[in-house]
Amino acid sequence: MTTARLPLFPLNAVLFPGLVLPLNVFEERYRALMRELLRTDESEPRRFAVVAIRDGLETAQTAPGLPDQTKLPEKGPAAGFGPDPLRSFHEVGCVADAVSIRERPDGGFDVMATGTTRVRLLSVDATGPFLTAEVEDVPEEQGEEAGPLAEGVLRAFRAYQKRLAGARERSLTTSELPDDPSVVSYLVAAATVLDTPAKQRLLQAPDTASRLREELALLRAETAVLRHLPSLPAVELTRTPTSPN
């Protein structure tokens, strides 16, 4: 396995390979991360690892809170993640490539990043101005019957998306969907309205076929539920919500 040490950006969300991640960076620990990335030559990828938070706070507290009104808020790169940050994060994350980093007058950053490959966290280092992690690549295996499963998932996803769009036949956000099974699996995982644990299970599926099988079951279940709910707005497929950090 190939290992690397990368800056770490924990979120209350799951990033998938091929998906776009906009970030509003305002905390000092993540400002420091972005300043470090800006030192990388523009001809080189500005990579960092995004990992979903299992137990902890995406944004560090800035004032005393319940239950102890006298306890001062934590500071430093691991604030909100406990004495062993590795335990606060899900094991599998995604490498992000910062396509654009724009510094604002207030010192924060507007960042647009793209997910590239999956990685597994081996260790987390909190001794610097921001968290870093030792990670190893998680290869993407196709598995058996990935092609036919992708076709079934696309059919189920179109039915699900129509339910999301509602009875007024409003236009969907995409007219063309890919046919590569792994791309389909990640796109559908990102676009389906699921909680973080469910999305994390999809990210760390052992192979593409396993991910597609789980998505097929989830889409059928979600579509059945949507039949009994009021119309909901369609979601954008290639972008995760902006994360305020």
Wavefront OBJ file of the C-alpha trace (Angstrom):
o trace
v 0.000 0.000 0.000
v 1.154 3.528 -0.793
v 1.234 5.789 2.270
v 1.481 9.563 2.551
v 1.213 12.317 5.131
v -1.478 14.862 4.302
v -3.174 17.822 5.994
v -6.466 16.670 7.505
v -9.815 18.454 7.201
v -12.564 16.805 9.310
v -16.185 17.488 8.340
v -19.698 16.492 9.340
v -20.062 15.204 5.791
v -18.654 12.549 3.482
v -16.661 13.442 0.370
v -16.655 10.967 -2.525
v -14.135 10.650 -5.367
v -15.132 12.819 -8.328
v -17.398 15.105 -6.297
v -16.961 18.843 -5.749
v -16.549 20.271 -2.247
v -16.922 24.038 -1.599
v -15.496 25.208 1.728
v -15.885 28.418 3.709
v -12.745 28.404 5.855
v -12.695 30.699 8.901
v -11.096 28.827 11.830
v -7.414 29.565 12.348
v -6.362 25.916 12.204
v -7.888 25.548 8.746
v -6.660 28.961 7.632
v -3.160 27.702 8.479
v -3.842 24.582 6.411
v -4.854 26.671 3.405
v -1.840 28.952 3.753
v 0.338 25.842 3.693
v -1.403 24.564 0.551
v -0.836 27.923 -1.134
v 2.899 27.378 -0.712
v 2.606 24.429 -3.112
v 3.485 25.308 -6.678
v 0.410 25.757 -8.851
v 1.680 23.035 -11.188
v 1.386 20.506 -8.335
v -1.847 19.216 -6.766
v -2.760 20.910 -3.503
v -3.925 17.814 -1.665
v -5.500 17.307 1.732
v -7.538 14.507 3.266
v -11.210 14.951 4.115
v -12.643 12.643 6.752
v -16.113 12.435 8.287
v -16.382 13.108 12.017
v -17.631 10.156 14.044
v -17.652 11.865 17.449
v -16.707 15.507 17.839
v -17.427 19.078 16.770
v -16.802 20.320 13.237
v -16.355 23.869 14.561
v -14.533 24.437 17.845
v -16.458 26.208 20.594
v -15.504 29.849 21.081
v -17.146 30.413 24.480
v -18.036 28.435 27.615
v -21.164 26.337 27.231
v -23.373 23.744 28.882
v -23.091 21.923 31.170
v -20.096 23.830 32.589
v -20.392 27.575 32.073
v -16.925 28.155 33.529
v -14.977 25.690 31.377
v -12.876 27.520 28.797
v -13.183 26.391 25.156
v -10.480 24.152 23.734
v -7.867 25.579 21.421
v -5.447 24.092 18.941
v -5.705 21.829 15.894
v -7.486 18.999 17.764
v -10.085 21.197 19.521
v -13.402 19.361 19.746
v -11.931 15.957 18.889
v -10.830 14.667 22.291
v -7.424 13.451 23.513
v -7.094 10.901 20.684
v -8.390 12.548 17.491
v -8.027 9.339 15.451
v -10.910 7.826 17.456
v -13.135 10.795 16.579
v -12.966 10.194 12.828
v -14.225 7.513 10.491
v -11.454 5.254 9.259
v -11.877 5.849 5.521
v -11.813 9.308 3.964
v -11.136 10.911 0.604
v -8.220 12.899 -0.768
v -9.277 16.341 -1.981
v -7.474 18.460 -4.558
v -7.933 22.196 -3.931
v -8.707 23.499 -7.407
v -9.030 27.083 -6.195
v -8.147 28.837 -2.920
v -9.204 32.481 -2.621
v -8.269 34.485 0.465
v -10.881 36.949 1.688
v -10.181 40.378 3.237
v -11.126 38.962 6.660
v -8.356 36.345 6.421
v -10.680 33.445 5.698
v -10.708 31.436 2.489
v -13.200 30.362 -0.144
v -12.053 26.980 -1.400
v -13.248 24.717 -4.172
v -11.910 21.182 -3.990
v -12.537 17.919 -5.816
v -12.488 14.434 -4.322
v -9.939 12.129 -5.950
v -9.173 8.807 -4.223
v -10.097 6.973 -1.039
v -7.632 6.696 1.824
v -7.534 4.989 5.199
v -6.340 6.924 8.259
v -3.441 5.244 10.024
v -2.533 7.968 12.529
v -3.306 11.613 13.312
v -0.715 14.201 14.388
v -1.882 17.269 16.350
v 1.520 18.803 17.093
v 1.455 21.394 14.311
v -0.816 24.352 13.542
v -3.316 22.000 11.849
v -4.035 18.271 11.933
v -2.070 15.976 9.640
v -2.645 12.286 9.022
v -0.666 9.318 7.828
v -2.890 7.675 5.223
v -2.767 4.714 2.874
v -4.525 4.337 -0.467
v -7.715 2.277 -0.604
v -7.913 0.789 -4.118
v -11.252 0.660 -5.923
v -12.087 -2.891 -7.023
v -14.995 -3.464 -9.401
v -16.371 -6.677 -7.917
v -18.737 -9.083 -9.663
v -21.572 -7.824 -11.891
v -20.718 -4.154 -11.371
v -21.906 -3.273 -14.901
v -25.441 -4.740 -14.659
v -25.772 -3.392 -11.125
v -24.859 0.110 -12.310
v -27.626 -0.058 -14.924
v -30.130 -1.068 -12.245
v -28.957 1.683 -9.907
v -29.312 4.303 -12.640
v -32.892 3.217 -13.315
v -33.688 3.292 -9.612
v -31.964 6.652 -9.223
v -33.995 8.220 -12.043
v -37.192 7.043 -10.345
v -35.949 8.398 -7.020
v -34.989 11.738 -8.579
v -38.401 12.114 -10.178
v -39.983 11.594 -6.778
v -37.712 14.269 -5.335
v -38.627 16.644 -8.158
v -42.303 16.331 -7.271
v -45.504 16.127 -9.198
v -45.000 19.409 -11.072
v -42.456 17.748 -13.407
v -39.826 20.388 -12.658
v -36.619 19.902 -14.617
v -33.974 17.598 -13.149
v -30.439 18.810 -12.519
v -28.792 16.438 -14.998
v -29.800 15.007 -18.341
v -26.852 12.666 -18.780
v -25.581 10.219 -16.208
v -22.296 8.285 -16.550
v -22.069 4.601 -17.365
v -18.803 3.781 -15.583
v -19.884 1.643 -12.586
v -17.528 3.215 -10.034
v -18.439 6.752 -11.133
v -22.133 5.849 -10.962
v -21.695 4.423 -7.476
v -20.031 7.564 -6.106
v -22.346 9.994 -7.877
v -25.456 8.270 -6.595
v -23.976 7.954 -3.100
v -23.391 11.712 -2.986
v -26.735 12.696 -4.520
v -29.026 10.488 -2.469
v -30.425 12.116 0.669
v -28.889 9.951 3.408
v -27.367 10.586 6.822
v -23.605 10.633 7.347
v -23.298 7.043 8.678
v -25.106 5.686 5.609
v -22.931 7.705 3.233
v -19.837 6.574 5.121
v -20.828 2.927 4.656
v -21.077 3.558 0.923
v -17.693 5.281 0.806
v -15.913 2.398 2.516
v -17.704 -0.406 0.665
v -15.187 -3.153 -0.222
v -15.814 -2.814 -3.968
v -17.974 -1.043 -6.531
v -20.446 -3.904 -6.856
v -21.066 -4.012 -3.095
v -21.663 -0.248 -3.063
v -24.103 -0.513 -5.963
v -26.026 -3.344 -4.303
v -26.491 -1.312 -1.156
v -27.495 1.753 -3.189
v -30.101 -0.246 -5.076
v -31.719 -1.323 -1.820
v -31.511 2.204 -0.376
v -32.971 3.846 -3.484
v -35.910 1.452 -3.606
v -36.627 2.029 0.080
v -36.277 5.828 -0.181
v -38.461 5.991 -3.302
v -41.171 4.021 -1.517
v -41.064 6.492 1.383
v -41.184 9.506 -0.958
v -44.449 8.275 -2.461
v -46.108 9.187 0.827
v -44.402 12.561 1.355
v -44.980 16.063 -0.111
v -42.782 17.013 -3.073
v -39.174 17.903 -2.264
v -36.631 19.886 -4.287
v -34.216 17.966 -6.483
v -30.584 17.885 -5.398
v -27.500 18.868 -7.368
v -25.449 15.815 -8.194
v -21.837 16.917 -8.387
v -21.612 19.147 -5.345
v -21.827 18.594 -1.625
v -23.228 21.327 0.643
v -20.881 24.149 1.544
v -19.214 23.414 4.865
v -18.648 26.395 7.153
v -15.234 25.830 8.752
l 1 2 3 4 5 6 7 8 9 10 11 12 13 14 15 16 17 18 19 20 21 22 23 24 25 26 27 28 29 30 31 32 33 34 35 36 37 38 39 40 41 42 43 44 45 46 47 48 49 50 51 52 53 54 55 56 57 58 59 60 61 62 63 64 65 66 67 68 69 70 71 72 73 74 75 76 77 78 79 80 81 82 83 84 85 86 87 88 89 90 91 92 93 94 95 96 97 98 99 100 101 102 103 104 105 106 107 108 109 110 111 112 113 114 115 116 117 118 119 120 121 122 123 124 125 126 127 128 129 130 131 132 133 134 135 136 137 138 139 140 141 142 143 144 145 146 147 148 149 150 151 152 153 154 155 156 157 158 159 160 161 162 163 164 165 166 167 168 169 170 171 172 173 174 175 176 177 178 179 180 181 182 183 184 185 186 187 188 189 190 191 192 193 194 195 196 197 198 199 200 201 202 203 204 205 206 207 208 209 210 211 212 213 214 215 216 217 218 219 220 221 222 223 224 225 226 227 228 229 230 231 232 233 234 235 236 237 238 239 240 241 242 243 244 245
